[in-house]
Amino acid sequence: MAGELQRASDAERERVVLALRDDLVAGRLTLDEFSERVGAAYGATFTTELVRLRDDLPEPVLEPSGRHVRLSVAVFGHLVRRGRLRLRRRTTAVSAFGDLDLDLREALLESETVVLHLYVLAGNADVYVPEGVDIEVGGTIVLGRRREWGRDAPLERAPRVRVHVHGLLGTVDVWRVPSGVHGTYGEVIAQVEARQRGLPAEAAE
């Protein structure tokens, strides 16, 4: 029948997810946007829903590079980095005698896999990533703590962010933030902790 909606097939959903991953690497999507749209793709019923997931995307804005670049350095203070940060294949962040809030939810990736080398010396670092991205946390911290929070359930075809910790006398926390969780970093942390413990959302307020 003319005008009848066409139901989406699994193969069509998979093609859109692969295209979204290419959009992420090309700089058209942030990590958070990628996670939201992939979830919508797998939940789509009709092909029109799949088309809408990509019809607003701009032209590529990134030129891939293999350079190892520095992202953030927090020394004797508190530094917050957020927004459309550009993560190359290898990136370095440092927190020495200070506090670093590194928010990667709106980050742009230049590769399907990026490595973040995080150096912590008598400092603290909090890394925020959208839930659904494949986060791999490793490395060593001496006389300190390295912790992961939130639901570890990466989406299919999700990009991988490897956080490699090099620490002494510090604390590193990686927070997997569900879509729709906003507010100050203290409020975000409280909501992620509450969800991990199985508490109702209002318990984090």
PEURDA-V268476 format. One record per backbone hydrogen bond with DSSP energy under -0.5 kcal/mol. NH is the residue of the N-H (numbers start at 1). CO is the residue of the C=O. E is the energy in kcal/mol with one decimal. If there is no record, write none. Layout:
NH&CO&E / NH&CO&E
This chain:
4&1&-1.8 / 7&5&-0.5 / 8&45&-2.7 / 13&9&-2.1 / 14&10&-2.3 / 15&11&-2.1 / 16&12&-1.9 / 17&13&-2.2 / 18&14&-2.3 / 19&15&-2.0 / 20&16&-2.5 / 21&17&-2.0 / 22&18&-1.8 / 23&19&-2.2 / 24&20&-2.2 / 25&21&-2.2 / 26&22&-2.0 / 27&24&-1.3 / 28&23&-2.7 / 29&23&-0.9 / 31&107&-1.5 / 32&105&-2.6 / 34&30&-2.6 / 35&31&-2.3 / 36&32&-2.2 / 37&33&-2.5 / 38&34&-2.6 / 39&35&-2.0 / 40&36&-1.8 / 41&37&-2.4 / 42&38&-2.4 / 43&39&-1.0 / 44&41&-1.2 / 47&6&-2.6 / 49&46&-0.8 / 50&46&-1.0 / 51&47&-2.3 / 52&48&-1.8 / 53&49&-0.7 / 53&50&-0.8 / 54&51&-1.6 / 55&51&-1.2 / 57&54&-1.5 / 61&26&-1.2 / 62&26&-1.3 / 64&62&-0.6 / 69&67&-0.7 / 69&90&-1.8 / 71&92&-4.0 / 72&92&-0.9 / 74&94&-3.1 / 75&73&-0.6 / 76&96&-1.8 / 79&77&-0.5 / 79&99&-2.8 / 81&101&-2.9 / 85&83&-2.2 / 87&85&-0.7 / 87&108&-3.1 / 88&86&-0.6 / 89&65&-0.9 / 90&67&-0.7 / 91&115&-2.7 / 92&69&-2.2 / 93&117&-2.5 / 94&72&-2.6 / 95&119&-2.8 / 96&74&-3.1 / 97&95&-0.5 / 97&121&-2.7 / 99&77&-3.0 / 100&124&-2.3 / 101&79&-2.7 / 102&100&-0.6 / 102&126&-3.1 / 103&81&-3.0 / 103&101&-0.7 / 104&102&-0.8 / 104&128&-2.8 / 107&104&-1.4 / 108&85&-3.6 / 109&24&-0.5 / 110&87&-2.0 / 114&160&-2.3 / 115&89&-2.9 / 116&114&-0.5 / 116&162&-3.5 / 117&91&-3.2 / 117&115&-0.7 / 118&116&-0.7 / 118&164&-2.7 / 119&93&-2.7 / 119&117&-0.6 / 120&118&-0.5 / 120&166&-2.5 / 121&95&-2.6 / 122&168&-3.2 / 124&98&-2.5 / 125&171&-2.5 / 126&100&-3.0 / 127&173&-2.9 / 128&102&-2.4 / 129&127&-0.5 / 129&175&-2.8 / 131&177&-2.8 / 133&130&-1.6 / 134&159&-1.9 / 135&133&-1.0 / 136&134&-0.5 / 136&161&-2.3 / 137&135&-0.5 / 138&136&-0.5 / 138&163&-2.7 / 140&165&-2.2 / 142&167&-2.4 / 144&141&-0.5 / 145&170&-2.0 / 147&172&-3.0 / 149&174&-2.8 / 153&151&-1.3 / 155&132&-2.9 / 158&155&-1.6 / 160&112&-2.9 / 161&134&-2.6 / 162&114&-3.0 / 162&160&-0.5 / 163&136&-2.8 / 163&161&-0.6 / 164&116&-2.9 / 164&162&-0.7 / 165&138&-2.9 / 165&163&-0.7 / 166&118&-2.8 / 167&140&-2.6 / 168&120&-2.2 / 169&142&-3.0 / 171&123&-1.8 / 172&145&-2.7 / 173&125&-2.5 / 174&147&-2.3 / 175&127&-3.4 / 175&173&-0.5 / 176&149&-2.0 / 176&174&-0.5 / 177&129&-3.3 / 177&175&-0.8 / 178&176&-0.5 / 181&178&-1.7 / 182&180&-0.7 / 188&184&-2.6 / 189&185&-2.6 / 190&186&-2.1 / 191&187&-2.1 / 192&188&-2.4 / 193&189&-2.6 / 194&190&-2.2 / 195&191&-2.3 / 196&192&-2.2 / 197&193&-1.7 / 198&195&-1.0 / 199&194&-3.0 / 203&200&-1.8 / 204&201&-1.8 / 205&202&-1.1
